[in-house]
Amino acid sequence: MAGMLFLCATPIGNLGDMSPRVVETLRSVDVIAAEDTRNSIKLLNHFDIHTPMTSYHEYNKVEKAKQLIGQLVNGQNIALITDAGTPAISDPGEVLVRMCLESGVQVTSLPGPAACITALTLSGLPTRRFCFEGFLPADKKEKKLVLSELADESRTMILYEAPHHLIRTLEELYEVLGQRRITLCRELTKKFETVFPTTLAGALEYYRTEEPKGEYVLVIEGKSFAEKRQEEIAEWANMSIEEHMRFYEEQGMDRKAAMKQVAKDRGVGKREIYAYLQGGE
């Protein structure tokens, strides 16, 4: 009978956030796959866990996943942990999970700390709708594409960033997004936890004189629906009403439905569009 993969969330700073269920699981599995065994041994020692560890990280994620799946298929239970937080979020664990599911190996997740959710709840920004981007791509072309997509994003956005890249990332965000509210979080759950609500311009001004320290979670305000609506109206205004009508009629709309949609797009009444078209005819 095949074993099971356990995704075990570990503290992002405060060891008191380790759940009893995770501790029990880490003690009972056959092997713990850890992102950095040198870092994780401190956690295991603290909780008196003596289960053997093996490394599973970005640079061996495919080959090592094959090895781990072989062990799982042969009946071993394996726990996956990352350096901090929930495995498989912006980390190579997603590869192992996908390969397990493709191989018919059962996977379960033991929930716990996640820096992105912790920061979101502390941000003071809307939490009903949000998107998680993680670290921006290192490749310039790919990063430009991602930023262009974020420019029109109406949901609250969550990014991760290292201190030595923070100013550059803030500059790029400000250039693409303009003036938005942002909350910068660092040292989450630790003694010197910092939550800094400001604007992109305010963050740039601050960190150009104060050295960034620690890993950051950036929570950024999405584009408002009102702003998006104004941009849409402005875009349609560059098109004549006849062109606007033709745009919808060529998609198969009848004239009445096209007039209704054109009026909605341009923020005017249907009668106004009808009167204009009648006058033109």
C-alpha positions as CSV (number, residue, x, y, z in Angstrom):
1,M,0.0,0.0,0.0
2,A,1.4,3.4,-1.0
3,G,2.3,6.0,1.5
4,M,1.1,9.6,1.8
5,L,2.8,13.0,1.3
6,F,2.1,15.4,4.1
7,L,2.5,19.2,3.4
8,C,3.4,20.6,6.8
9,A,3.2,24.3,7.4
10,T,6.0,25.6,9.7
11,P,6.3,28.9,11.6
12,I,7.3,32.0,9.6
13,G,9.0,33.5,12.7
14,N,7.3,32.6,15.9
15,L,7.8,29.0,17.0
16,G,4.6,29.2,19.0
17,D,2.7,29.0,15.7
18,M,3.8,25.4,15.2
19,S,0.6,23.2,15.4
20,P,0.5,20.1,17.5
21,R,-0.7,18.2,14.5
22,V,2.4,19.1,12.5
23,V,4.7,18.2,15.3
24,E,3.0,14.8,15.7
25,T,3.2,14.2,11.9
26,L,6.8,15.1,11.6
27,R,7.6,12.6,14.4
28,S,5.6,9.8,12.8
29,V,6.5,9.9,9.1
30,D,9.4,7.9,7.7
31,V,11.3,10.8,6.1
32,I,11.1,14.7,6.2
33,A,11.9,16.4,2.9
34,A,13.2,19.8,3.8
35,E,14.2,22.8,1.6
36,D,17.3,23.4,3.7
37,T,18.2,20.7,6.2
38,R,20.7,22.9,8.0
39,N,17.9,25.4,8.7
40,S,15.2,22.8,9.5
41,I,17.4,20.9,12.0
42,K,17.0,23.8,14.4
43,L,13.2,23.5,14.2
44,L,13.3,19.8,14.7
45,N,15.6,20.0,17.6
46,H,13.4,22.6,19.3
47,F,10.4,20.2,19.1
48,D,12.4,17.1,19.9
49,I,11.8,15.5,16.5
50,H,14.3,12.9,15.4
51,T,12.9,11.8,12.0
52,P,15.5,11.5,9.2
53,M,15.7,14.4,6.8
54,T,16.6,14.6,3.1
55,S,17.0,17.8,1.0
56,Y,14.4,18.8,-1.5
57,H,15.0,22.2,-3.1
58,E,14.9,24.3,-6.3
59,Y,18.0,22.7,-7.8
60,N,17.0,19.0,-7.4
61,K,13.2,19.3,-7.5
62,V,12.6,17.1,-10.5
63,E,15.1,14.3,-9.9
64,K,14.6,14.2,-6.2
65,A,10.8,14.2,-6.6
66,K,11.1,11.0,-8.7
67,Q,13.1,9.4,-5.8
68,L,10.6,10.5,-3.2
69,I,7.7,9.2,-5.2
70,G,9.5,5.9,-5.4
71,Q,9.7,5.8,-1.7
72,L,6.0,6.8,-1.4
73,V,4.9,4.1,-3.8
74,N,6.8,1.6,-1.7
75,G,4.7,2.5,1.3
76,Q,6.8,5.2,3.1
77,N,5.1,8.3,4.5
78,I,6.9,11.6,3.8
79,A,6.5,15.1,5.2
80,L,7.5,18.1,3.1
81,I,8.5,21.3,4.9
82,T,9.9,24.6,3.6
83,D,12.2,27.0,5.4
84,A,9.2,28.9,6.7
85,G,5.4,28.8,6.0
86,T,3.3,26.6,3.8
87,P,5.0,24.3,1.3
88,A,4.2,24.5,-2.4
89,I,3.5,28.3,-2.3
90,S,6.2,29.9,-4.4
91,D,8.5,27.0,-3.8
92,P,9.5,23.7,-5.5
93,G,6.9,21.7,-3.5
94,E,4.4,22.4,-6.2
95,V,6.4,20.1,-8.5
96,L,6.4,17.2,-6.0
97,V,2.7,17.6,-5.4
98,R,1.9,17.6,-9.1
99,M,4.1,14.5,-9.7
100,C,2.5,12.7,-6.7
101,L,-1.0,13.3,-8.1
102,E,0.1,12.1,-11.5
103,S,1.5,8.9,-9.9
104,G,-1.6,8.3,-7.9
105,V,0.1,9.1,-4.6
106,Q,-2.2,10.6,-2.0
107,V,-1.3,14.1,-0.7
108,T,-2.7,16.0,2.3
109,S,-2.0,19.4,3.6
110,L,-1.6,20.4,7.3
111,P,-2.6,24.1,7.3
112,G,-0.7,26.7,9.2
113,P,1.3,29.9,8.7
114,A,1.6,31.6,5.3
115,A,3.3,35.0,5.1
116,C,1.1,36.2,2.2
117,I,-2.1,35.7,4.2
118,T,-0.7,37.1,7.4
119,A,0.4,40.2,5.6
120,L,-2.9,40.6,3.7
121,T,-4.9,40.5,7.0
122,L,-2.6,43.2,8.5
123,S,-2.5,45.4,5.4
124,G,-5.7,47.4,5.9
125,L,-6.4,46.9,2.2
126,P,-9.4,45.1,0.8
127,T,-9.2,41.3,1.5
128,R,-12.4,40.0,-0.3
129,R,-10.6,39.7,-3.6
130,F,-6.8,39.3,-3.9
131,C,-4.1,37.8,-6.1
132,F,-0.7,36.4,-5.1
133,E,2.2,37.0,-7.4
134,G,5.1,35.9,-5.2
135,F,8.5,37.1,-6.4
136,L,8.5,39.0,-9.7
137,P,10.4,37.1,-12.5
138,A,14.1,37.8,-12.8
139,D,13.9,37.8,-16.6
140,K,13.3,41.3,-17.8
141,K,10.9,40.5,-20.6
142,E,8.8,38.2,-18.4
143,K,8.8,40.8,-15.6
144,K,7.6,43.5,-18.0
145,L,4.8,41.3,-19.1
146,V,3.7,40.5,-15.5
147,L,3.8,44.1,-14.5
148,S,1.7,45.1,-17.5
149,E,-0.9,42.6,-16.3
150,L,-0.8,43.9,-12.8
151,A,-1.4,47.4,-14.0
152,D,-5.0,46.6,-14.8
153,E,-5.5,44.3,-11.8
154,S,-8.5,45.3,-9.6
155,R,-7.8,42.8,-6.8
156,T,-5.4,43.5,-4.0
157,M,-2.0,42.2,-5.0
158,I,0.6,40.4,-2.8
159,L,4.3,40.2,-3.7
160,Y,7.4,38.9,-2.0
161,E,10.7,40.8,-2.2
162,A,14.2,40.6,-0.9
163,P,15.8,43.7,0.8
164,H,18.5,44.2,-1.8
165,H,15.8,44.3,-4.6
166,L,13.2,46.3,-2.7
167,I,13.9,49.8,-4.0
168,R,14.2,48.7,-7.7
169,T,10.9,46.8,-7.4
170,L,9.1,49.8,-5.8
171,E,10.4,52.0,-8.7
172,E,9.1,49.5,-11.2
173,L,5.8,49.2,-9.5
174,Y,5.4,53.0,-9.3
175,E,6.3,53.4,-12.9
176,V,3.6,50.9,-14.0
177,L,0.9,51.3,-11.4
178,G,1.2,55.0,-10.6
179,Q,0.2,56.2,-7.1
180,R,-1.3,53.3,-5.2
181,R,-1.7,52.5,-1.5
182,I,0.8,49.8,-0.3
183,T,1.5,48.1,3.0
184,L,5.0,46.7,3.5
185,C,5.3,43.9,6.0
186,R,8.5,42.4,7.4
187,E,9.6,40.3,10.4
188,L,6.1,38.9,10.6
189,T,5.2,37.2,13.9
190,K,8.6,38.1,15.3
191,K,9.5,40.5,18.0
192,F,10.3,43.4,15.6
193,E,7.3,42.8,13.3
194,T,6.8,45.9,11.1
195,V,3.7,46.8,9.2
196,F,4.1,50.0,7.2
197,P,1.0,51.3,5.4
198,T,1.9,54.1,2.9
199,T,1.8,54.8,-0.8
200,L,4.2,53.7,-3.5
201,A,5.7,57.2,-3.7
202,G,5.9,57.3,0.1
203,A,7.6,53.9,0.3
204,L,10.2,55.0,-2.3
205,E,10.9,58.2,-0.4
206,Y,11.3,56.3,2.9
207,Y,13.6,53.5,1.6
208,R,15.9,55.8,-0.3
209,T,17.1,57.1,3.1
210,E,16.4,54.0,5.3
211,E,18.2,50.7,4.4
212,P,15.7,47.8,3.7
213,K,16.2,44.9,6.1
214,G,14.6,41.5,6.1
215,E,12.3,39.8,3.7
216,Y,9.3,41.8,2.6
217,V,5.7,41.1,1.8
218,L,4.2,43.9,-0.3
219,V,0.4,44.3,-0.3
220,I,-0.7,46.7,-3.0
221,E,-4.0,48.3,-3.8
222,G,-5.7,47.2,-7.0
223,K,-7.1,49.5,-9.6
224,S,-10.5,50.8,-8.6
225,F,-13.5,49.9,-10.7
226,A,-14.3,53.6,-11.1
227,E,-10.8,54.1,-12.6
228,K,-11.2,51.1,-14.9
229,R,-14.6,52.4,-16.0
230,Q,-13.2,55.9,-16.8
231,E,-10.4,54.3,-18.8
232,E,-12.9,52.1,-20.7
233,I,-15.1,55.2,-21.5
234,A,-12.1,57.1,-22.7
235,E,-11.1,54.2,-24.9
236,W,-14.5,54.0,-26.5
237,A,-14.6,57.8,-27.0
238,N,-11.7,57.5,-29.4
239,M,-14.0,55.5,-31.7
240,S,-16.9,57.1,-33.6
241,I,-20.4,55.9,-32.7
242,E,-20.6,54.3,-36.2
243,E,-17.4,52.4,-35.7
244,H,-18.5,51.4,-32.2
245,M,-21.8,50.0,-33.6
246,R,-20.0,48.2,-36.4
247,F,-17.7,46.6,-33.8
248,Y,-20.7,44.8,-32.2
249,E,-22.7,44.2,-35.3
250,E,-19.8,42.4,-36.9
251,Q,-19.8,40.1,-33.9
252,G,-23.4,39.1,-34.7
253,M,-25.3,41.5,-32.5
254,D,-28.6,42.9,-33.9
255,R,-28.9,46.7,-34.2
256,K,-31.0,47.1,-31.1
257,A,-28.6,45.1,-28.9
258,A,-25.6,46.9,-30.4
259,M,-27.1,50.3,-29.6
260,K,-27.8,49.2,-26.0
261,Q,-24.2,48.0,-25.5
262,V,-22.7,51.1,-27.2
263,A,-24.7,53.3,-24.8
264,K,-23.5,51.3,-21.8
265,D,-19.8,51.4,-23.0
266,R,-20.0,55.2,-23.4
267,G,-21.9,55.9,-20.2
268,V,-24.9,57.5,-21.9
269,G,-28.5,56.6,-22.5
270,K,-29.7,54.4,-25.3
271,R,-31.9,57.1,-26.6
272,E,-28.9,59.4,-27.1
273,I,-27.2,56.8,-29.3
274,Y,-30.5,56.2,-31.2
275,A,-31.0,59.9,-31.8
276,Y,-27.5,60.3,-33.1
277,L,-27.8,57.4,-35.5
278,Q,-31.2,58.6,-36.7
279,G,-29.8,62.0,-37.3
280,G,-26.9,60.5,-39.3
281,E,-29.3,58.5,-41.4
